Amino acid sequence: MSHTLGIRQVQKQKTRQALLDAALGLLEEQSLSSLGLREVTRAVGVAPTAFYRHFRSTADLGVALVEEALGSLHPMIRQTVAPTDSDQRITRAVELIAHHVDAYPAHVRFIARERHGGVQPVREAIRDQLARFAVEVKTELAKDPESKGWNDSDLLMLAHLYVDQMLITASLFMEARETSDDEHERERVTQLATRQMRLISVGRRHWLG
């Protein structure tokens, strides 16, 4: 009996992942608010009723996609701001973001579109994940000698600036990826993102002055 239950559980997980993958593919061309569950189940080859064994609604599916897209990024986000030389931190952050965009373009595009999209639970899920990122970044920044004398409120404000800039950088790399195969365009984005993050770092050094 337990073996049978195990097989069923594996199959259930495979179907759930297939629904997520199909939805992500369909969302390349449309927003979540216009996505129908029948489109998703048709792409997977299951009956529409099967959808409800895994998700309560397309909004629920969208929240699961947010977790898939952002939930695994917490270690990477912390790594980008781990205490080190400021220029090294910026270079590492830009490289990690560029690599992530190359590896997961559909996830990046989904978050960029739905962050201000028409599905409230998804907007809230993205907002909550970004808030978690900011708290984790603040924790790492607090370990940095440059943070001596900073209060928690100002450190959190700085952390939000870094998180917002990471999203902007991801969007810049995504736009470059979609509009041009020119390596010079990618280099231009790298230089621009580096300068923008450096500007935040310069402001940080003079904040308490």
C-alpha positions as CSV (number, residue, x, y, z in Angstrom):
1,M,0.0,0.0,0.0
2,S,2.7,2.5,1.0
3,H,4.5,1.7,-2.3
4,T,1.4,2.5,-4.3
5,L,0.9,5.8,-2.3
6,G,4.5,6.7,-3.0
7,I,4.0,6.2,-6.8
8,R,0.8,8.3,-6.7
9,Q,2.6,11.0,-4.8
10,V,5.4,11.1,-7.3
11,Q,2.9,11.3,-10.2
12,K,0.9,14.0,-8.5
13,Q,4.1,16.0,-8.0
14,K,5.0,15.5,-11.7
15,T,1.6,16.7,-12.8
16,R,1.8,19.7,-10.6
17,Q,5.2,20.6,-12.0
18,A,3.9,20.1,-15.5
19,L,1.1,22.5,-14.9
20,L,3.6,25.1,-13.5
21,D,5.8,24.6,-16.5
22,A,2.9,24.9,-19.0
23,A,1.6,28.0,-17.3
24,L,5.1,29.6,-17.4
25,G,5.3,28.9,-21.1
26,L,1.9,30.3,-21.8
27,L,2.7,33.4,-19.8
28,E,5.5,34.3,-22.3
29,E,2.8,35.7,-24.4
30,Q,0.2,37.0,-21.9
31,S,-0.4,38.1,-18.4
32,L,-1.7,35.9,-15.6
33,S,-5.0,37.7,-15.4
34,S,-5.8,36.6,-18.9
35,L,-4.7,33.0,-18.5
36,G,-7.4,30.3,-18.4
37,L,-7.0,27.1,-16.5
38,R,-8.3,25.2,-19.6
39,E,-5.3,26.5,-21.5
40,V,-3.0,25.2,-18.9
41,T,-4.6,21.7,-18.6
42,R,-4.9,21.4,-22.4
43,A,-1.1,22.1,-22.7
44,V,-0.4,19.3,-20.1
45,G,-3.0,16.9,-21.5
46,V,-5.1,16.5,-18.4
47,A,-8.8,17.2,-17.7
48,P,-9.7,20.7,-16.4
49,T,-10.9,19.1,-13.2
50,A,-7.4,17.8,-12.5
51,F,-6.2,21.3,-12.1
52,Y,-8.1,21.6,-8.8
53,R,-6.2,18.7,-7.3
54,H,-3.2,21.0,-7.3
55,F,-4.3,24.6,-7.3
56,R,-7.4,26.4,-6.1
57,S,-7.3,28.9,-8.9
58,T,-5.0,30.4,-11.5
59,A,-4.1,33.0,-8.8
60,D,-3.0,30.2,-6.6
61,L,-0.9,28.8,-9.4
62,G,0.6,32.2,-9.9
63,V,1.6,32.4,-6.2
64,A,3.3,29.0,-6.7
65,L,5.2,30.4,-9.7
66,V,6.4,33.3,-7.5
67,E,7.7,30.8,-5.0
68,E,9.4,28.8,-7.8
69,A,10.9,32.0,-9.3
70,L,12.1,33.8,-6.2
71,G,12.0,31.3,-3.3
72,S,15.3,29.7,-4.3
73,L,17.1,33.0,-4.7
74,H,17.6,33.9,-1.1
75,P,21.1,32.3,-0.8
76,M,22.1,34.1,-4.0
77,I,20.8,37.5,-2.8
78,R,22.6,37.2,0.5
79,Q,25.8,36.2,-1.4
80,T,25.6,39.4,-3.5
81,V,26.0,41.6,-0.5
82,A,28.1,39.5,1.8
83,P,30.9,41.6,3.5
84,T,33.8,42.2,1.1
85,D,35.4,45.0,-0.9
86,S,32.6,47.3,-2.3
87,D,33.8,47.0,-6.0
88,Q,34.1,43.2,-5.6
89,R,30.5,43.1,-4.2
90,I,29.2,45.1,-7.1
91,T,31.0,43.0,-9.7
92,R,29.8,39.8,-8.1
93,A,26.2,41.0,-7.9
94,V,26.0,42.1,-11.5
95,E,27.6,38.8,-12.7
96,L,25.2,36.7,-10.6
97,I,22.2,38.6,-11.9
98,A,23.3,38.3,-15.5
99,H,23.8,34.5,-15.1
100,H,20.4,34.2,-13.5
101,V,18.7,36.0,-16.3
102,D,20.4,33.7,-18.8
103,A,19.4,30.6,-16.9
104,Y,15.8,31.5,-16.0
105,P,14.5,34.1,-18.5
106,A,10.9,33.0,-18.3
107,H,10.9,33.3,-14.5
108,V,12.5,36.8,-14.7
109,R,10.0,37.9,-17.3
110,F,7.1,36.6,-15.2
111,I,8.1,38.5,-12.1
112,A,8.8,41.7,-14.0
113,R,5.3,41.5,-15.6
114,E,3.3,40.4,-12.6
115,R,5.0,42.6,-9.9
116,H,2.5,45.3,-10.9
117,G,0.0,43.0,-12.6
118,G,-3.7,42.6,-12.1
119,V,-3.7,39.5,-9.8
120,Q,-3.5,40.8,-6.2
121,P,-2.4,37.6,-4.5
122,V,0.5,37.3,-6.9
123,R,1.5,41.0,-6.4
124,E,1.4,40.4,-2.6
125,A,3.4,37.2,-2.9
126,I,6.1,39.0,-4.9
127,R,6.1,41.9,-2.5
128,D,6.5,39.5,0.5
129,Q,9.4,37.8,-1.2
130,L,11.1,41.1,-1.9
131,A,10.5,42.2,1.7
132,R,12.2,39.0,2.8
133,F,15.1,39.7,0.5
134,A,15.5,43.2,2.0
135,V,15.6,41.9,5.6
136,E,18.2,39.3,4.6
137,V,20.3,41.9,2.8
138,K,20.0,44.2,5.8
139,T,21.3,41.3,8.0
140,E,24.4,40.9,5.7
141,L,25.0,44.7,5.5
142,A,24.9,45.0,9.3
143,K,28.0,42.7,9.4
144,D,30.0,45.2,7.2
145,P,32.3,47.6,9.0
146,E,30.9,50.4,6.8
147,S,27.6,49.9,8.6
148,K,29.0,51.1,11.9
149,G,26.7,53.7,13.4
150,W,23.7,52.8,11.1
151,N,20.4,52.2,12.8
152,D,18.1,49.4,11.7
153,S,15.7,51.6,9.9
154,D,18.4,53.2,7.7
155,L,20.0,49.8,7.0
156,L,16.6,48.4,5.9
157,M,16.2,51.4,3.6
158,L,19.6,50.7,2.1
159,A,18.7,47.1,1.7
160,H,15.6,47.9,-0.2
161,L,17.6,50.2,-2.5
162,Y,19.9,47.2,-3.3
163,V,17.0,44.8,-3.9
164,D,15.3,47.3,-6.1
165,Q,18.5,47.9,-8.1
166,M,18.9,44.1,-8.5
167,L,15.4,44.0,-10.1
168,I,16.3,46.9,-12.4
169,T,19.5,45.2,-13.4
170,A,17.7,41.9,-14.1
171,S,15.2,43.9,-16.3
172,L,18.1,45.6,-18.2
173,F,19.8,42.3,-18.9
174,M,16.4,40.8,-20.0
175,E,15.8,43.7,-22.3
176,A,19.3,43.4,-23.8
177,R,18.8,39.6,-24.3
178,E,15.5,40.1,-26.1
179,T,16.4,43.0,-28.3
180,S,20.0,42.3,-29.4
181,D,22.5,39.5,-29.7
182,D,25.3,42.0,-29.7
183,E,27.8,41.4,-27.0
184,H,28.5,45.1,-26.9
185,E,24.9,45.7,-25.7
186,R,25.4,43.2,-22.9
187,E,28.7,45.0,-21.9
188,R,26.9,48.3,-22.0
189,V,24.3,47.0,-19.6
190,T,27.0,45.5,-17.3
191,Q,28.7,48.9,-17.2
192,L,25.5,50.8,-16.5
193,A,24.4,48.4,-13.8
194,T,27.8,48.6,-12.2
195,R,27.7,52.4,-12.2
196,Q,24.2,52.5,-10.7
197,M,25.2,50.1,-7.9
198,R,28.3,52.1,-7.3
199,L,26.3,55.3,-6.9
200,I,24.3,53.6,-4.1
201,S,27.6,52.6,-2.5
202,V,29.0,56.2,-2.7
203,G,25.8,57.5,-1.1
204,R,26.1,54.9,1.6
205,R,29.6,56.1,2.5
206,H,28.4,59.7,2.9
207,W,25.0,59.0,4.6
208,L,26.2,59.6,8.1
209,G,28.4,62.5,7.2
